[in-house]
């Protein structure tokens, strides 16, 4: 039985005037923060690869053979959501010479399969968004006018009588 039970004892030394539950909570929080910091320091020795939006210069220095696509200004946020989901490293470059400003998305050529899959999802999401657009205000207004005409026909007008002296 002793072999199956693993017990760990931790000793804390605290100088306080009055030992309360809040003091105990602070001590435990400090200990847990210290343990988390130790784990982070151990993991910090491995290099972490940055992903997401970066500058074009950094991306071109890291990788050869960059690929690009062109998207419009209103689609940038939707694309960024999909890119974040698939951990793509990309760079945005604005083309100011075109009348509606367009953006070029640069990415490394090695991740072509992942990028294709991400763009397919992005296109499907953008198509669904356009399909589920709300009806126009003019169409809604026409419907309301028709409904009001029907309601007004059903009302019975009652003549008002004036009080006589």
C-alpha positions in Angstrom: 0.0 0.0 0.0 2.8 2.4 0.9 4.4 1.8 -2.6 1.2 2.8 -4.4 0.7 6.1 -2.6 3.1 8.9 -3.6 3.1 11.7 -1.2 5.0 15.0 -1.6 5.7 17.3 1.2 6.4 21.0 0.7 7.5 23.2 3.5 6.9 27.0 3.5 8.4 29.4 6.0 6.3 32.6 6.4 6.7 35.6 8.7 3.4 37.1 9.3 1.5 38.8 12.1 -1.8 37.0 11.5 -2.0 33.8 9.4 -5.3 33.9 7.5 -6.7 32.1 4.5 -5.8 35.0 2.2 -2.1 34.7 3.3 -2.2 31.0 2.6 -3.7 31.7 -0.8 -0.9 34.2 -1.6 1.8 31.7 -0.6 0.3 28.9 -2.8 0.0 31.3 -5.7 3.7 32.3 -5.3 4.7 28.7 -5.3 2.6 27.8 -8.4 4.0 30.9 -10.2 7.5 29.7 -9.3 6.8 26.2 -10.6 5.4 27.6 -13.9 8.4 29.8 -14.3 10.7 26.7 -14.0 8.8 24.9 -16.7 9.0 27.9 -19.0 12.7 28.2 -18.5 13.2 24.5 -19.4 11.1 24.9 -22.5 12.7 28.2 -23.4 15.9 26.5 -24.4 14.3 25.2 -27.6 13.9 27.7 -30.4 10.3 28.8 -31.2 9.5 29.5 -34.8 7.5 32.7 -35.3 4.3 32.3 -37.3 1.7 34.7 -38.5 2.0 38.1 -40.1 5.6 39.3 -40.7 7.3 41.9 -42.9 8.2 41.1 -46.5 11.9 41.7 -45.8 12.1 39.2 -43.0 10.2 36.6 -45.0 12.4 37.0 -48.1 15.6 36.7 -46.0 14.4 33.5 -44.4 13.0 31.7 -47.4 13.8 31.5 -51.2 11.0 31.2 -53.7 8.2 33.2 -52.3 4.8 32.8 -53.8 2.0 35.5 -53.7 -1.7 35.9 -54.3 -3.8 39.1 -54.6 -6.7 39.9 -52.3 -8.9 43.0 -51.8 -9.0 45.2 -48.8 -12.3 44.0 -47.4 -11.1 40.3 -47.4 -8.0 40.9 -45.3 -9.5 40.2 -42.0 -11.1 36.9 -43.2 -7.8 35.8 -44.7 -6.0 36.6 -41.4 -8.3 34.4 -39.4 -7.7 31.4 -41.7 -4.0 32.0 -41.8 -3.9 32.1 -38.0 -5.8 28.9 -37.8 -3.3 27.1 -40.0 -0.2 28.8 -38.5 0.9 30.3 -41.8 3.8 32.7 -42.0 2.9 35.5 -44.5 3.6 39.1 -45.4 1.1 41.7 -46.7 2.1 44.3 -49.3 -0.3 47.1 -50.4 -0.5 48.0 -54.1 -1.3 51.7 -54.0 -1.2 52.1 -57.8 -4.5 50.3 -58.3 -7.7 52.4 -57.9 -9.3 50.2 -55.3 -6.3 49.3 -53.2 -5.3 45.6 -53.5 -3.0 43.6 -51.3 -0.5 40.9 -52.2 0.0 38.1 -49.7 3.5 36.6 -49.8 4.3 33.3 -48.3 7.0 30.6 -48.5 6.7 28.2 -51.4 7.4 25.1 -49.3 4.0 25.3 -47.5 2.1 25.1 -50.8 -0.2 22.2 -49.8 -1.1 23.8 -46.5 -1.7 27.2 -48.2 -3.9 25.6 -50.9 -6.0 24.0 -48.2 -6.2 27.3 -46.2 -7.2 29.2 -49.3 -9.9 26.7 -50.2 -11.4 27.2 -46.7 -11.1 30.9 -47.0 -12.9 31.0 -50.4 -15.7 28.7 -49.1 -16.1 31.0 -46.1 -16.2 34.1 -48.2 -18.8 32.5 -50.6 -21.0 31.5 -47.7 -20.8 35.0 -46.4 -22.0 36.5 -49.7 -24.8 34.0 -49.9 -26.1 34.8 -46.5 -26.2 38.6 -47.0 -29.2 40.3 -45.6 -32.0 41.5 -48.0 -31.7 45.0 -49.2 -33.3 47.9 -47.3 -35.5 48.8 -50.3 -37.0 45.3 -50.5 -37.7 45.3 -46.8 -39.3 48.8 -47.1 -41.6 47.6 -49.9 -42.7 44.7 -47.8 -43.5 47.0 -44.9 -45.5 49.3 -47.1 -47.6 46.4 -48.4 -48.3 45.2 -44.8 -49.2 48.7 -43.7 -51.7 49.1 -46.6 -53.4 45.8 -45.5 -53.6 47.0 -41.9 -55.0 50.3 -42.9 -57.8 48.7 -45.0 -58.9 46.7 -42.0 -59.3 49.7 -39.7 -62.8 51.2 -39.5 -63.0 55.0 -39.5 -65.2 56.4 -36.8 -66.4 60.0 -37.2 -65.7 62.1 -34.2 -68.6 64.1 -32.6 -68.1 67.5 -31.2 -69.6 68.5 -28.0 -72.5 70.9 -28.2 -73.2 73.6 -25.8 
